[in-house]
Amino acid sequence: MPHGGFILIFFLLFFIPLSLYSGFVMYRKKDERKLRATKLVIWAVVIIVILATNYNRHINTRFDANAIVKSIEKYKSDTGDYPNNLEIIGVSNQHLRKQLGMSGYYYNDGKARLFYSVTYIPFDTYSYNFELKVWQYRSS
């Protein structure tokens, strides 16, 4: 995940000072140990759940995008050319947006491109290069 640390930095900028402060207070005030330790555990669990959710969304979106790429490549192997639009292979624009979010497909001058927005960074995209058969990260 290129630039995936972008999200992590925001959490760590909050969590590290909180942990250090709470550790200091727990050391000085023994009666607050249990409460502060509980709060730290809750924050750690929340951060882990958020990061895991984002990672899961990234993986599932790529899985769905790869399924569409396979359909496009199958169409090309059957007909010798890429489809002009995805509805030819049974993928409506509504279905594409539901599966990949902000995304699209275009075929121009003999070159096909499938793209979708990166799930963890606004305005960046992944674009599939059908010639090289790789996903390419494109930052805004």
C-alpha positions in Angstrom: 0.0 0.0 0.0 1.9 3.1 -1.2 1.6 6.0 1.2 -0.4 3.8 3.6 1.5 5.3 6.5 -0.4 8.5 5.8 -3.3 7.2 8.0 -1.1 5.7 10.6 0.7 9.0 11.2 -2.5 10.7 12.3 -3.2 8.0 14.8 0.4 7.9 16.1 0.5 11.7 16.6 -2.4 11.3 19.0 -1.6 7.9 20.5 2.1 8.3 21.3 1.8 11.4 23.4 -1.3 10.0 25.1 0.5 6.8 26.0 3.6 8.7 27.3 1.4 11.0 29.4 -0.7 8.2 30.7 2.4 6.1 31.5 3.8 9.0 33.5 0.6 9.5 35.4 0.2 5.8 36.1 3.8 5.8 37.5 3.1 8.8 39.7 -0.5 8.0 40.8 -1.0 4.4 41.5 -4.7 4.8 42.1 -5.2 5.9 38.4 -3.4 2.9 36.9 -6.4 0.7 36.2 -8.5 3.5 34.7 -5.7 4.9 32.5 -4.5 1.4 31.4 -8.1 0.6 30.4 -8.3 3.8 28.4 -5.0 3.0 26.6 -6.2 -0.5 25.7 -9.5 0.9 24.4 -7.7 3.5 22.2 -5.3 0.8 21.0 -8.2 -1.5 20.0 -10.0 1.4 18.3 -6.9 2.3 16.3 -6.3 -1.4 15.3 -9.9 -1.8 14.2 -9.8 1.3 12.1 -6.5 0.3 10.4 -7.7 -3.3 9.9 -11.0 -2.0 8.3 -9.1 0.3 5.9 -6.7 -2.6 5.0 -9.6 -5.0 4.5 -11.4 -2.4 2.3 -8.2 -2.0 0.2 -7.8 -5.8 -0.3 -11.5 -6.3 -1.1 -11.5 -3.5 -3.6 -8.4 -4.8 -5.3 -10.0 -8.3 -5.5 -13.1 -6.9 -7.1 -11.0 -4.8 -9.5 -8.9 -7.8 -10.5 -12.1 -9.8 -11.3 -13.1 -7.0 -13.7 -9.6 -7.0 -15.2 -10.0 -10.8 -15.8 -13.3 -10.2 -17.6 -11.8 -7.5 -19.8 -8.8 -9.7 -20.6 -11.1 -12.6 -21.4 -13.1 -10.4 -23.8 -9.9 -9.4 -25.5 -8.7 -12.9 -25.9 -12.1 -13.9 -27.3 -12.5 -11.0 -29.7 -9.0 -9.7 -30.3 -9.9 -6.2 -28.9 -10.8 -4.5 -25.7 -14.5 -3.7 -25.0 -15.5 -0.1 -25.8 -17.3 0.0 -22.4 -17.8 -2.4 -19.5 -21.5 -3.0 -20.2 -20.4 -5.2 -23.1 -18.9 -7.7 -20.6 -21.9 -7.3 -18.2 -20.5 -4.7 -15.8 -22.8 -1.7 -15.5 -21.5 1.7 -14.3 -23.7 1.3 -11.2 -22.1 -2.1 -10.4 -18.6 -0.7 -11.1 -19.2 2.2 -8.6 -20.7 -0.1 -6.0 -17.7 -2.5 -6.2 -14.9 0.0 -6.6 -16.2 3.4 -5.5 -15.1 6.3 -7.6 -13.9 4.4 -10.7 -14.1 4.1 -14.4 -13.0 2.4 -17.6 -12.1 3.9 -20.9 -10.8 2.6 -24.2 -9.1 5.0 -26.5 -6.6 4.7 -29.4 -6.3 0.9 -28.8 -5.5 1.3 -25.1 -7.7 0.3 -22.3 -7.6 1.7 -18.7 -9.5 0.6 -15.6 -9.0 2.9 -12.6 -10.4 3.3 -9.1 -9.7 5.7 -6.3 -7.3 4.6 -3.6 -9.3 3.6 -0.6 -7.0 5.3 2.0 -5.9 8.5 0.3 -8.3 11.0 -1.3 -7.7 12.0 -5.0 -5.2 9.2 -5.7 -6.0 6.3 -8.0 -4.9 2.9 -9.1 -4.9 2.4 -12.8 -4.5 -1.0 -14.5 -2.0 -1.0 -17.4 -3.2 -3.8 -19.7 0.0 -3.8 -21.7 2.2 -4.4 -18.6 -0.5 -6.2 -16.7 0.2 -4.3 -13.5 -1.7 -1.8 -11.3 0.0 1.6 -11.3 -0.4 4.1 -8.4 -1.1 7.6 -9.5 -1.0 10.4 -7.0 -2.9 13.6 -7.4 
